[in-house]
Amino acid sequence: MAEAVTIARPYAEAAFAFADAGGTLAQWAQALDAMARLVAHPEMHAAIGNPRLTDEQLYGLYASLCGDTLTAEMQNFVHVLIENGRLTLAPEILGLFLTLKNEREGVVDALVESALPLDAAQTAVLVADLERRFKRKVKPRVTVVKELIGGVRVQVGDEVIDSSVRGQLATMAAALRN
């Protein structure tokens, strides 16, 4: 997995530089998201691995599935990925592109795991607290994880804030062992 990310990084950086210079970050993010979803489809994945398809045939198949959504620059980007045998890296390219985009926009992604579903007001309070702590705009992705028993667990980058009952029980168990 790390190797794929390493290989994908220059493509993501090139797409980001082009999109940033042209003021089209959101449009590129949408196109890369569509590309990643399309490449992940089993039939498209099989076509990418088919040695009997030429680069132009593969591009024609890809372009026909995308319709008129690709700009000329995006079409060139897809051509480069196909020619270099890197089309399957679209999900990694998307992830790296979004990270660069979020850094530029001062946004940080937060994975919020809650034992119970959070309503809009609870989510808003949590996001406000996280924004104060990280001094950046926070984009939350909330999921319900019943194994937490109670409370929430938040991951922002490599930092984890665990205020779940399960996390507190694990901390107490570790303290009792020592």
ZIVEN-V723146 format. One record per residue. SS is DSSP state (a for helix, b for strand, c for the rest). PHI is phi in whole degrees, 0 to 359 (999 if undefined). OMEGA is omega in degrees with one decimal (none if undefined). Layout:
ss: <SS:SS>
phi: <PHI:PHI>
omega: <OMEGA:OMEGA>
This chain:
ss: <c:a:a:a:a:a:a:a:a:a:a:a:a:a:a:a:a:a:a:a:a:a:c:c:a:a:a:a:a:a:a:a:a:a:a:a:a:a:a:a:c:a:a:a:a:a:a:a:c:c:c:c:c:c:a:a:a:a:a:a:a:a:a:a:a:a:c:c:c:c:c:a:a:a:a:a:a:a:a:a:a:a:a:c:c:c:a:a:a:a:a:a:a:a:a:a:a:a:a:a:a:a:a:a:a:c:b:b:b:b:b:b:b:b:c:c:c:c:c:a:a:a:a:a:a:a:a:a:a:a:a:a:a:a:c:c:b:b:b:b:b:b:b:b:c:a:a:a:c:c:c:b:b:b:b:b:c:c:b:b:b:b:c:c:a:a:a:a:a:a:a:a:a:a:a:a:a:c>
phi: <999:298:296:298:295:297:290:285:306:298:292:295:294:293:298:296:300:294:294:295:296:270:68:240:301:296:296:293:299:295:294:293:295:297:297:297:293:293:294:284:296:304:292:291:300:295:295:297:275:281:290:279:273:282:301:292:294:296:297:300:297:299:297:294:283:277:73:265:277:267:285:299:294:292:298:297:297:297:302:297:298:294:299:266:67:242:298:291:275:306:297:292:299:301:301:292:299:295:298:297:297:297:299:297:272:70:244:232:277:231:267:250:253:234:290:234:300:263:276:298:294:296:296:297:296:298:297:299:297:295:295:295:293:266:54:213:288:250:251:275:235:264:229:262:232:298:295:289:71:196:81:225:230:240:238:236:64:259:263:239:246:248:247:276:298:300:296:293:295:295:295:296:297:295:294:290:293:274>
omega: <-179.8:179.7:179.4:179.5:179.1:179.7:-177.0:-173.9:-179.0:178.1:178.8:179.8:178.0:178.0:180.0:-179.0:179.8:-178.4:-179.6:179.6:-178.7:-179.2:-176.5:-178.0:-177.9:-179.5:178.1:178.8:178.2:-179.3:179.0:176.3:178.0:179.2:-179.2:179.3:-179.3:-179.3:-179.1:179.5:-175.3:-178.9:177.6:178.4:177.5:179.7:179.3:-179.5:-177.6:-177.9:-179.4:178.4:175.2:178.1:-179.5:177.2:178.7:177.5:178.7:177.2:-179.2:-178.3:179.8:178.8:179.6:-177.8:-176.2:-173.7:-176.5:173.6:179.3:179.6:178.9:176.4:177.7:179.6:178.2:177.3:-179.7:179.4:-179.7:-178.7:-178.9:179.0:-175.2:-177.9:-179.9:179.1:-177.2:178.5:178.3:178.0:178.0:-178.6:179.2:177.9:-179.4:176.5:177.6:179.3:179.9:177.6:-179.9:-176.1:180.0:-177.9:175.9:177.6:177.3:173.6:-178.6:176.4:-178.0:178.4:179.6:177.8:177.6:175.1:-175.1:-179.0:178.8:178.8:-180.0:178.5:179.7:179.5:178.4:178.0:179.6:179.3:175.9:-178.4:-175.1:179.4:177.5:174.1:-177.2:176.2:-175.0:169.1:-172.4:174.9:177.9:178.2:-174.5:-178.9:178.9:-179.7:178.9:177.8:-178.4:174.2:-176.3:175.7:176.6:-174.8:178.4:178.5:-179.5:173.8:-175.5:176.2:179.5:176.8:178.7:178.4:179.0:177.0:178.0:177.8:178.5:179.3:178.3:180.0:179.4:177.7:-178.1:none>
